[in-house]
């Protein structure tokens, strides 16, 4: 078990190791395994990568993000410009059916809505707009259409967890209600936790995945 001081040092080191993040602009505080990131970054993409880098560190129980996106003058764009860019880039994403995702921009913050068939399509949409210049944040409100019965989803998810999460699969509980999947139990790392949620999202017809798992180091 890492001390808070060790965990803070590891998170700082991981932020410095991540090439897309300027670690000198980010402060790290740790209390009881809960990491708080604070500071200012030049883009939403940098903020997102800082979050991801921190989650990779073993021992992080939870993450609080208090990072502001402070755009430089050359990066500032009007909401209209951002909306047009977002619509154009979404048209070039081969995974997305035309017109399936709608774009709303307010104060540089992009909100995506609409419906798609699969979770990977929803991820493709958010990935496409995350790196646009002038973006201060992205809200994903895209729904997933239910197109098949979920009678067999539980067994499919459990089989996928055994293939991907290996030893932790037996510690993960899967509950299916309608089109919602709830994952419970414990895993040994954030990567195992992410594998479990990705396995659940890969099942056809799943609209929501509720992650109630804990990370036990």
Residue frames relative to the residue before (quaternion, step in Angstrom):
aa qw qx qy qz dx dy dz
X 1.0000 0.0000 0.0000 0.0000 0.00 0.00 0.00
X 0.3435 -0.7530 0.5263 0.1946 3.58 -0.74 1.05
X 0.4421 -0.6349 0.5545 0.3066 3.52 -1.21 0.56
X 0.6610 -0.4975 0.3710 0.4218 3.58 -1.25 0.29
X 0.6341 0.5344 -0.3269 0.4532 3.57 1.06 -0.74
X 0.6526 0.5002 -0.3099 0.4774 3.58 0.96 -0.84
X 0.6569 0.5142 -0.3082 0.4572 3.55 0.98 -0.87
X 0.6291 0.5287 -0.3315 0.4635 3.56 1.00 -0.78
X 0.6612 0.5056 -0.3060 0.4620 3.58 0.93 -0.89
X 0.6583 0.5107 -0.3088 0.4588 3.59 1.00 -0.82
X 0.6525 0.4982 -0.3236 0.4705 3.60 0.96 -0.80
X 0.6381 0.5185 -0.3258 0.4668 3.59 0.95 -0.83
X 0.6563 0.5102 -0.3070 0.4635 3.58 0.98 -0.86
X 0.6620 0.5020 -0.3092 0.4628 3.59 0.98 -0.81
X 0.6272 0.5225 -0.3312 0.4732 3.58 1.06 -0.70
X 0.6551 0.4943 -0.3092 0.4806 3.59 1.02 -0.78
X 0.6508 0.5260 -0.3069 0.4534 3.58 1.13 -0.71
X 0.6359 0.5342 -0.3272 0.4508 3.60 1.14 -0.64
X 0.3626 -0.7885 0.4501 0.2103 3.64 -0.36 1.20
X 0.6738 0.5054 -0.3044 0.4448 3.62 1.13 -0.50
X 0.6806 0.4505 -0.2688 0.5114 3.59 1.32 0.04
X 0.2661 -0.7149 0.6225 0.1748 3.57 -1.04 0.86
X 0.2635 -0.8307 0.4727 0.1303 3.55 0.04 1.34
X 0.5768 0.6085 -0.3867 0.3842 3.61 1.14 -0.45
X 0.6749 0.4895 -0.2873 0.4715 3.59 1.25 -0.39
X 0.7027 0.4490 -0.2445 0.4948 3.60 1.27 -0.13
X 0.2036 -0.7659 0.6007 0.1054 3.54 -0.92 0.97
X 0.1936 -0.7874 0.5801 0.0776 3.56 -1.11 0.73
X 0.0077 -0.7675 0.6410 -0.0118 3.54 -0.91 1.02
X 0.0984 -0.7988 0.5928 0.0270 3.58 -1.05 0.78
X 0.0872 0.7723 -0.6260 0.0647 3.54 -0.98 0.91
X 0.8442 -0.0640 -0.0123 0.5320 3.55 -0.66 1.17
X 0.7294 -0.4485 0.2321 0.4615 3.57 1.01 0.84
X 0.5907 0.5413 -0.3687 0.4713 3.58 1.30 -0.04
X 0.2156 -0.8052 0.5470 0.0774 3.57 -0.63 1.19
X 0.1113 -0.7729 0.6224 0.0538 3.57 -0.97 0.91
X 0.1636 -0.7700 0.6126 0.0703 3.54 -0.85 1.06
X 0.0391 0.7950 -0.6030 0.0540 3.59 -0.91 0.91
X 0.4694 0.6664 -0.4961 0.2992 3.54 -1.24 0.49
X 0.4706 -0.6452 0.5225 0.2988 3.52 -1.30 -0.39
X 0.0752 -0.7795 0.6209 0.0346 3.57 -1.05 0.80
X 0.5782 -0.6429 0.4041 0.2983 3.55 -1.26 0.44
X 0.8068 0.1054 -0.0490 0.5792 3.60 1.21 -0.30
X 0.6034 -0.5491 0.4290 0.3877 3.53 -1.26 0.41
X 0.6019 0.5706 -0.3574 0.4295 3.59 1.05 -0.73
X 0.6521 0.5052 -0.3199 0.4660 3.59 0.98 -0.81
X 0.6210 0.5355 -0.3333 0.4654 3.58 1.04 -0.77
X 0.6603 0.5185 -0.2984 0.4540 3.56 0.93 -0.94
X 0.6750 0.4843 -0.2935 0.4729 3.58 0.94 -0.87
X 0.6081 0.5379 -0.3555 0.4631 3.61 1.09 -0.60
X 0.6293 0.5241 -0.3262 0.4721 3.58 1.03 -0.78
X 0.6803 0.4975 -0.2861 0.4558 3.55 0.87 -0.99
X 0.6414 0.5247 -0.3278 0.4537 3.59 0.96 -0.84
X 0.6638 0.5088 -0.3080 0.4535 3.60 0.93 -0.87
X 0.6607 0.5172 -0.3063 0.4497 3.58 0.99 -0.79
X 0.6016 0.5777 -0.3580 0.4198 3.58 1.17 -0.45
X 0.6039 0.5957 -0.3547 0.3933 3.59 1.16 -0.52
X 0.4509 -0.6894 0.5057 0.2562 3.54 -0.86 1.01
X 0.7421 0.3906 -0.2998 0.4549 3.56 -0.94 0.94
X 0.5553 0.5992 -0.3979 0.4174 3.59 1.25 -0.26
X 0.2375 -0.8000 0.5397 0.1109 3.57 -0.58 1.17
X 0.7802 -0.0776 0.0794 0.6156 3.57 1.07 -0.75
X 0.2395 -0.7781 0.5708 0.1065 3.54 -1.22 0.52
X 0.0980 -0.7620 0.6390 0.0377 3.56 -0.92 1.02
X 0.1515 -0.8146 0.5581 0.0451 3.58 -0.75 1.06
X 0.0142 0.7898 -0.6100 0.0626 3.54 -0.67 1.19
X 0.3332 0.7510 -0.4891 0.2929 3.55 1.07 0.82
X 0.2444 -0.7555 0.5929 0.1345 3.58 -0.96 0.91
X 0.3295 -0.7038 0.5911 0.2161 3.55 -1.16 0.69
X 0.0420 -0.8037 0.5927 -0.0308 3.58 -0.43 1.26
X 0.2150 -0.8205 0.5200 0.1005 3.56 -0.07 1.30
X 0.4399 -0.6598 0.5435 0.2754 3.54 -1.06 0.80
X 0.6971 -0.4978 0.3124 0.4106 3.58 -1.19 0.49
X 0.6908 0.4880 -0.2818 0.4531 3.58 0.94 -0.88
X 0.6836 0.4859 -0.2825 0.4656 3.59 1.23 -0.42
X 0.5349 0.6400 -0.4042 0.3755 3.58 1.25 -0.25
X 0.0245 0.7885 -0.6121 0.0538 3.56 -0.92 0.98
X 0.5477 -0.5986 0.4594 0.3614 3.57 -1.20 0.44
X 0.6339 -0.5302 0.3957 0.4006 3.56 -1.23 0.42
X 0.6230 0.5519 -0.3383 0.4392 3.57 1.07 -0.72
X 0.6499 0.5098 -0.3124 0.4693 3.57 0.99 -0.85
X 0.6623 0.5028 -0.3098 0.4612 3.58 0.95 -0.89
X 0.6483 0.5265 -0.3190 0.4482 3.58 0.95 -0.88
X 0.6640 0.4952 -0.3097 0.4668 3.58 0.92 -0.86
X 0.6470 0.5109 -0.3189 0.4676 3.59 0.98 -0.80
X 0.6547 0.5166 -0.3129 0.4545 3.57 0.96 -0.87
X 0.6534 0.5078 -0.3157 0.4642 3.58 0.92 -0.86
X 0.6633 0.5094 -0.3073 0.4540 3.57 0.96 -0.84
X 0.6889 0.4738 -0.3036 0.4569 3.59 0.85 -0.91
X 0.6243 0.5353 -0.3448 0.4526 3.61 1.06 -0.64
X 0.6124 0.5540 -0.3466 0.4449 3.58 1.13 -0.62
X 0.6976 0.4675 -0.2591 0.4771 3.57 1.20 -0.56
X 0.5352 0.5980 -0.4201 0.4237 3.61 1.26 0.02
X 0.3688 -0.7859 0.4544 0.1998 3.56 -0.35 1.26
X 0.6152 0.5793 -0.3449 0.4086 3.60 1.16 -0.53
X 0.7110 0.4989 -0.2519 0.4268 3.60 1.12 -0.64
X 0.4261 -0.6619 0.5460 0.2869 3.60 -0.92 0.86
X 0.5746 -0.6118 0.4047 0.3631 3.64 -0.92 0.80
X 0.8469 0.1778 -0.1477 0.4789 3.55 -0.96 0.95
X 0.4752 0.7063 -0.4279 0.3037 3.61 1.23 0.07
X 0.7638 0.2947 -0.1586 0.5519 3.59 1.16 -0.57
X 0.2145 -0.7767 0.5850 0.0923 3.55 -0.89 1.04
X 0.2658 -0.7801 0.5555 0.1102 3.55 -1.16 0.71
X 0.0060 0.7551 -0.6554 0.0136 3.56 -1.04 0.92
X 0.0626 -0.8044 0.5908 0.0075 3.59 -0.86 0.96
X 0.0964 0.7748 -0.6187 0.0868 3.56 -0.89 0.97
X 0.8402 -0.0043 -0.0402 0.5408 3.55 -0.62 1.15
X 0.6931 -0.4655 0.2682 0.4807 3.57 1.12 0.63
X 0.6001 0.5603 -0.3514 0.4499 3.58 1.30 -0.18
X 0.2417 -0.7877 0.5564 0.1075 3.57 -0.70 1.15
X 0.0869 -0.7580 0.6445 0.0499 3.56 -0.99 0.93
X 0.1635 -0.7883 0.5901 0.0607 3.54 -0.73 1.13
X 0.0108 0.7888 -0.6136 0.0339 3.58 -0.95 0.91
X 0.4330 0.6721 -0.5228 0.2958 3.56 -1.33 0.09
X 0.3959 -0.7007 0.5371 0.2526 3.55 -1.28 -0.28
X 0.0523 -0.7662 0.6399 0.0253 3.56 -1.13 0.80
X 0.5969 -0.6073 0.4027 0.3357 3.57 -1.27 0.22
X 0.8179 0.1801 -0.0456 0.5446 3.58 1.06 -0.74
X 0.6080 -0.5601 0.4272 0.3663 3.55 -1.25 0.49
X 0.6354 0.5342 -0.3572 0.4281 3.64 0.94 -0.73
X 0.6134 0.5338 -0.3514 0.4640 3.60 1.16 -0.54
X 0.6286 0.5190 -0.3279 0.4774 3.57 1.05 -0.75
X 0.6593 0.4975 -0.3121 0.4695 3.59 0.94 -0.83
X 0.6268 0.5433 -0.3374 0.4451 3.58 1.01 -0.77
X 0.6445 0.5244 -0.3217 0.4541 3.58 1.03 -0.76
X 0.6907 0.4607 -0.2897 0.4762 3.60 0.84 -0.91
X 0.6264 0.5308 -0.3395 0.4589 3.60 1.03 -0.72
X 0.6482 0.5551 -0.3215 0.4104 3.58 1.01 -0.81
X 0.7687 0.3688 -0.2014 0.4821 3.60 0.95 -0.82
X 0.4926 0.7037 -0.4153 0.2995 3.60 1.20 -0.39
X 0.7709 0.3878 -0.1881 0.4689 3.57 0.97 -0.83
X 0.4081 0.7091 -0.4855 0.3081 3.61 1.19 0.24
X 0.5302 -0.6381 0.4594 0.3174 3.55 -1.03 0.80
X 0.7817 0.3340 -0.2533 0.4617 3.56 -1.00 0.86
X 0.5434 0.6284 -0.3978 0.3894 3.60 1.25 -0.22
X 0.1966 -0.7940 0.5673 0.0952 3.58 -0.90 0.96
X 0.7966 -0.0931 0.0588 0.5943 3.60 1.24 -0.23
X 0.2006 -0.7650 0.6008 0.1165 3.56 -1.28 0.38
X 0.1140 -0.7645 0.6322 0.0538 3.56 -0.90 1.01
X 0.2230 -0.7842 0.5712 0.0952 3.55 -0.77 1.09
X 0.0687 0.7939 -0.5972 0.0916 3.57 -0.41 1.27
X 0.3320 0.7518 -0.4956 0.2809 3.56 1.19 0.56
X 0.2745 -0.7663 0.5613 0.1496 3.56 -0.89 0.95
X 0.3229 -0.7219 0.5758 0.2075 3.54 -1.29 0.36
X 0.4119 -0.7236 0.5022 0.2335 3.53 -0.75 1.07
X 0.3306 -0.7027 0.5895 0.2222 3.54 -1.06 0.76
X 0.0098 -0.8411 0.5401 -0.0270 3.56 -0.55 1.13
X 0.7656 0.2341 -0.1768 0.5725 3.59 1.21 -0.06
X 0.5879 -0.5451 0.4558 0.3865 3.55 -1.28 0.28
X 0.3501 -0.7525 0.5241 0.1911 3.55 -1.06 0.77
X 0.2749 0.7986 -0.5014 0.1878 3.59 1.21 0.36
X 0.7824 0.3161 -0.1644 0.5107 3.57 1.01 -0.79
X 0.3984 0.7561 -0.4579 0.2448 3.57 1.29 0.01
X 0.6276 0.5678 -0.3528 0.3991 3.58 0.91 -0.87
X 0.6892 0.4670 -0.2896 0.4724 3.58 0.84 -0.92
X 0.6319 0.5304 -0.3369 0.4537 3.60 1.06 -0.72
X 0.6572 0.5037 -0.3109 0.4666 3.57 0.98 -0.84
X 0.6579 0.5120 -0.3142 0.4543 3.57 0.89 -0.90
X 0.6385 0.5128 -0.3255 0.4726 3.59 1.05 -0.75
X 0.6503 0.5134 -0.3158 0.4624 3.57 1.01 -0.82
X 0.6359 0.5311 -0.3293 0.4530 3.57 1.02 -0.78
X 0.6435 0.5163 -0.3243 0.4628 3.56 1.00 -0.77
X 0.6548 0.5070 -0.3175 0.4618 3.59 1.05 -0.74
X 0.7892 0.3744 -0.1630 0.4587 3.57 0.90 -0.97
X 0.7728 0.3748 -0.2024 0.4705 3.58 0.78 -0.99
X 0.3168 -0.7933 0.4720 0.2177 3.56 1.32 -0.15
X 0.8698 0.0087 -0.0160 0.4930 3.58 -0.77 -1.03
X 0.6682 0.5199 -0.3196 0.4254 3.60 1.06 -0.58
X 0.4771 0.7002 -0.4367 0.3023 3.60 1.18 -0.33
X 0.6717 0.5127 -0.3072 0.4377 3.57 0.96 -0.80
X 0.6790 0.4817 -0.2888 0.4728 3.59 1.22 -0.33
X 0.6366 0.5257 -0.3165 0.4670 3.59 1.30 -0.03
X 0.2152 -0.7774 0.5811 0.1075 3.55 -0.83 1.04
X 0.1672 -0.7836 0.5942 0.0695 3.57 -1.04 0.82
X 0.0094 -0.7856 0.6181 -0.0268 3.56 -0.80 1.08
X 0.1260 -0.7977 0.5885 0.0380 3.57 -0.83 1.02
X 0.0587 0.7679 -0.6348 0.0623 3.55 -0.86 1.06
X 0.8080 -0.0533 -0.0147 0.5866 3.53 -0.37 1.23
X 0.7677 -0.2910 0.2491 0.5138 3.54 -0.66 -1.16
X 0.5835 0.5819 -0.3588 0.4384 3.57 1.32 0.22
X 0.1596 -0.7686 0.6151 0.0734 3.55 -1.07 0.84
X 0.1148 -0.7806 0.6123 0.0506 3.58 -0.91 0.96
X 0.1680 -0.7831 0.5950 0.0674 3.55 -0.82 1.04
X 0.0257 -0.7931 0.6081 -0.0239 3.57 -0.86 1.00
X 0.5480 0.6139 -0.4532 0.3427 3.55 -1.30 0.08
X 0.4689 -0.6707 0.5017 0.2804 3.55 -1.26 -0.35
X 0.1457 -0.7508 0.6387 0.0843 3.53 -1.27 0.61
X 0.5364 -0.6665 0.4313 0.2863 3.56 -1.26 0.31
X 0.8041 0.0975 -0.0446 0.5848 3.60 1.22 -0.20
X 0.6394 -0.5098 0.4075 0.4064 3.55 -1.32 0.29
X 0.6263 0.5461 -0.3513 0.4314 3.60 1.02 -0.71
X 0.6414 0.5004 -0.3236 0.4832 3.60 1.03 -0.76
X 0.6262 0.5369 -0.3293 0.4595 3.56 1.05 -0.78
X 0.6648 0.4993 -0.2991 0.4683 3.56 0.95 -0.87
X 0.6239 0.5354 -0.3360 0.4597 3.58 1.02 -0.76
X 0.6503 0.5245 -0.3180 0.4482 3.56 0.97 -0.83
X 0.6894 0.4667 -0.2919 0.4709 3.59 0.88 -0.90
X 0.6283 0.5231 -0.3383 0.4660 3.59 1.04 -0.70
X 0.6199 0.5362 -0.3378 0.4626 3.59 1.05 -0.73
X 0.6586 0.5006 -0.3106 0.4682 3.57 0.98 -0.82
X 0.6737 0.4972 -0.2971 0.4590 3.57 0.93 -0.86
X 0.6246 0.5696 -0.3394 0.4127 3.60 1.12 -0.54
X 0.5612 0.5929 -0.3978 0.4186 3.59 1.22 -0.25
X 0.4782 -0.6867 0.4600 0.2968 3.62 -0.81 0.93
X 0.7912 0.3300 -0.2456 0.4525 3.54 -1.05 0.81
X 0.5267 0.6329 -0.4202 0.3814 3.60 1.21 -0.24
X 0.1873 -0.8049 0.5573 0.0806 3.58 -0.79 1.05
X 0.8011 0.0670 -0.0271 0.5941 3.58 1.09 -0.65
X 0.1110 -0.7543 0.6428 0.0744 3.54 -1.13 0.73
X 0.1494 -0.7896 0.5926 0.0554 3.55 -0.65 1.16
X 0.2062 -0.8030 0.5546 0.0716 3.54 -0.53 1.25
X 0.0596 0.7976 -0.5944 0.0832 3.58 -0.39 1.25
X 0.3668 0.7376 -0.4799 0.3018 3.54 1.22 0.52
X 0.2554 -0.7358 0.6027 0.1735 3.55 -1.25 0.43
X 0.3691 -0.6994 0.5669 0.2306 3.54 -1.23 0.56
X 0.0669 -0.8092 0.5836 -0.0077 3.57 -0.52 1.21
X 0.1619 -0.8094 0.5610 0.0634 3.58 -0.46 1.21
